[in-house]
């Protein structure tokens, strides 16, 4: 009985999956995929869901036993209660329809002076009341039995939901495996079409890197520090900072301040001072008190006046709305003794108490301001000074009057208006604030992160910002983390400036972020997109070189390519070919637009564009295009790097085409994937060298696109050593 039931469940779940966007484009091969699924994956699905199935069976048995016992008790109670109700209704009907004489004869034994005879109406009312109470008891018993039954069935319902989700997950995984084993020999594998998390790196889906661990350890081991973080744009420098914000071990506020695009002397320090003062004024670990304080301060005087008026008006409602013909207040339906009057009076009291409470709280907050810790008080004073221009005035008036015939007077006025702080004053105020924080805070430390200094285009301005920050370094309990791109550091050396020396000499240590390794890239993609094929993730790593931002862009582009063709599944080599050629086409077009019309390299770039277009259209093979591109004589370093990238991209297209002919290339632990790791790592290493001088770049490219190892790509076309 279990076997047909499991098969039916698998068919139903698989049918629903084929209607989803992720599997809709495989519907043309639905019959053979289902056949492979039932033949090869049924046992695996049963094994994967066996613990949940056993738990569900035990929960059903337990629920059945409990509900049977509850049903027996409920039947006995309902029989007893209905019997009592029948007696009470009969008795009430007797009281209602029998004559007074019969009632006296039956209940009072003929005595008209007895208490029973004098209170027959009340007895009838009590009888009907008892019947109503009994009926309500029966209804309550039914509701209690229903609630108890639902509570008894809840574990079984929960276990059923767990089993259903487990079955859905197991069938989805098995369906992907069936698609791979059925269509894999044709180059088509299960590929996601929905990946909303393939965006910029964040803390939630990125395991702690070596760089993050080192910086955290450096901060925790020192009382104060100044750490420089250098790396290529998109290498995850901002991610390191965001990881510190979410790390509870830091034990204090973490302030992230982005640098301005345009440098203005003093403006950056003003922004930094405002952000640090805001973080200190909030008080680390006192978020609840801060929210209460903000809620109280939001009550303006106008709001309090309106609430006061509403409270007074509500209190007078019973008298104002009372009918004029009433003889006394107690006759009014809104009188204080009526329900409406009580509600009105209670509302007035609540409103007036609320107003009084807010006013007292405001006074207490003003008094508490003087008793706040010095660092919080100083931070709030600085914020007020940064946000508002203050103006103080003094007026002195004197009058001399002798009786009614002589009067003399004089008046003097003095107004003082604050001026904006200069850059040196801002630096001094920030330094004093940080020192005050270090002396009086309960937090363990503060980390100030300055991000995106690579947005500063002028190296002189970048040096100025570093020098401004240098005056703030090494304050007790305060740590600075400043990021700058390696491109900006290289520009110092190329222009003969001492910027690198200024950067290196200002910090205790300069940490360089590293490109992602192949395993780290696979971890990033898998954590953000379930079911992403490992072979495509490897080729995305190779094309990005291990740069985190480019890795996510490549993976996201691969998903978009499949989503834009919902009617048919794309093979791996088609996805990689379109991904690579789209990127190269954009780069070549940008280079063509950037060259003047008289440049002699236009012909070479045009040939490169034509070869890529011919490869996309299938007019020439990727191998032939790669050979023809390798003979082009481009001169400038940027165009040589573009030429090298085109050769590497076409090599990846060849690898993708050859890999789809290998057995089990879709398996994460398959021999084909394990052997392809070396090729992916070599191509990624060559992509990292695109900005290096021509000899270094050429060596890296030759190493990556050398003759394919037959053990790795047995069916790949054989080419000579380049």
Secondary structure, DSSP 8 states (H G I E B T S, - for coil): -HHHHHHHHHHHHHHHHHTSHHHHTTGGGHHHHHHHHHHHSHHHHHHHHHHHHHHHHHHHHHHHHHHHHHHHHHHHHHHHHHHHHHHHHHHHHHHHHS-HHHHHHHHSTT-TTSHHHHTHHHHHHHHHHHHHHHHHHHHHHHHHHHHHHHHHHHHHHHHHHHHHHHHHHHHHHHHHHHHHHHHGGGT-----S--TT-SS--STTS---HHHHHHHHHHHH-SSEEEEEEE-TTSSHHHHHHHHHT-GGG-S-EEEEE--SS--TTHHHHHHHHHHHHHHHH-TT-HHHHHHHHHHHT--HHHHHHHHHHHHHHHHHHHHSS-TT-SSGGGSTTSTTSHHHHHHHHHHHHHHHHHHHHHHHHHHHHHHHHHS-HHHHHHHHHHHHHH---EEEEEEEEEEEETTTEEEEEEEEEEEE-----HHHHHHHHHHHHHHHHHH-SSS-EEEEEE-GGG---HHHHHHHHHHHHTT-S-TTEEEEEEEEHHHHHHHHHTT-SHHHHHHHHSSEEEE-----HHHHHHHHHHHSTT--HHHHHHHHHHHTT-HHHHHHHHHHHHHHHHT-TTS---HHHHHHHHHHHHHHHHHHHHHHHS-TT-TTHHHHHHHHHHHHHHHHTSS-HHHHHHHHHT----SHHHHHHHHHHHHHHHHHHHHHHHTTSTTTTSTTSHHHHHHHHHHHHHHHHHHTTTS-HHHHHHHHHHHTS---TTT-TTS------
